[in-house]
Amino acid sequence: MFGIARTAVARLAQVRQPLKDLLRQSTRSYGEFAVNIPLAAATVDTNMGIPLVGNKILATYIWVDGTGENLREKTRTLENDPGAPENYPRWSFDGSSTYQALKGEDSDMILKVGPIQHICEPSTNEKNIRLPLELLNILRTPLEPAAVYPDPFFGGNHKLVLCKVLDPHEKPAKTNHRAKCKEVMDKIDHTNPWFGMEQEYLFLDRDGHPLGWPKFGFPKPQGPYYCAVGGDRIFGREIVNTHYRASIYAGLAIFGINSEVTPGQWEYQLGQCRGIEMGDQMWMSRYLLHRVAEQFGVTVTFHPKPAITRGNWNGAGCHCNFSTEEMRGEGGIAAIEAAMPKLEATHKECIRVYDPHDGEDNKHRLTGKHETSSYDHFSWGVANRAASVRLPRGVAQAKKGYLEDRRPSSNCDPYQVTRMIAESILLR
């Protein structure tokens, strides 16, 4: 009996170190700026170590809600690991509670993950019972795969499942922009398109005040905060580092991190990613950031210019780097420069889709000040951070490389941004 008890204790202790690190850090306080979670790390470690029976896995399904910028999730138990994304079962949710359906009587939205497993046909229903619309749709519609990542929070073999959303009539939901993006990426696949995105964001206390800012008044003017070191100018580093590790654990192509110009503001770089993978990874990286910040009692805003920062403070963007094989090859500068008039021709359309509110959010950021370009007029230049599109100096010197579109808002939909860049340059 004692041997069994020792075995049970040993099994409870077998928790992945990355997960233990995440949970232990979540109990640390930022003094007046955040709160401890109520559970001690030791208790959480023990409970998370409870072994699951058989090969069961916990699959957390994640999707973009009707705002076009916020994420939702729910978790289900699967008897075993389905493997490839296309083998995951579909699921549904109440769209009337996520701004994705207008009324409760027709509100089942469908989470699109993998193809359907046919269980039966409607005609085999012996009692001739009217089946729910969701089930009828499941029986007759094949589904495309999305993306699956290792789960750094549950650890083990558990998964994070990024989903596409369909309405009750099997059409892409209004904020499901992945389908159009995938169409474009398939058309330009022969060009070997690479993307990288630089995601800026701002930490907030639970009262909506920027993390580290005085509760009454403002911090010292910007200047000492970018890539800084020191407790009087850096706020949230532990959250950032935990997100960094969680992203690597999940298999994301996170390239680096740094503090930004506004206090409490940070950036991470993601990529290089090929085609549709850029949008998938960016949404998953945002989910991870929200989850980590949640453990510290802190919130994240991706708004490009929150009201409190509309004075002499930098806003937040999501610069997008793009290149094709031709651009990266010898003499590729010609292809890069040839892309400029094409991007200029679609400037108004780009501005409209570069934030989820038809460009209204970005108006507050793209003022021509604080390292931004004009909202109304397109421009480009070498090493010019006040241009719509920047060519890094190293690219101009090497005469090959990539371009950086600096217009996208920090709360942009990455599927919309990557689609518009690729479509403007290669398909228009």
Secondary structure, 3 states (H helix, E strand, C coil): CHHHHHHHHHHHCCCCHHHHHHHHHCCCCCHHHCCCCCCCHHHHHHHHCCCCCCCCEEEEEEEECCCCCCEEEEEEEECCCCCCHHHCCCEEEEHHHCCCCCCHHHCEEEEECCCCCCCCCHHHCCCCCCCCHHHHHHHHCCCCCCEEEECCCCCCCCEEEECEEECCCCCECCCCCHHHHHHHHHHCHHHCCEEEEEEEEEEECCCCCECCCCCCCCCCCCCCCCCCCCCCCCCCHHHHHHHHHHHHHCCCCEEEEEECCCCCEEEEEEEEEECCHHHHHHHHHHHHHHHHHHHCCCEEECCCCCHHHCCCCCCCEEEEEEECHHHHCCCCHHHHHHHHHHHHHCHHHHHHHCCCCCCHHHHCCCECCCCCCECCCCCEEECCCCCCEEECHHHHHHCCCCEEECCCECCCCHHHHHHHHHHHHHCC
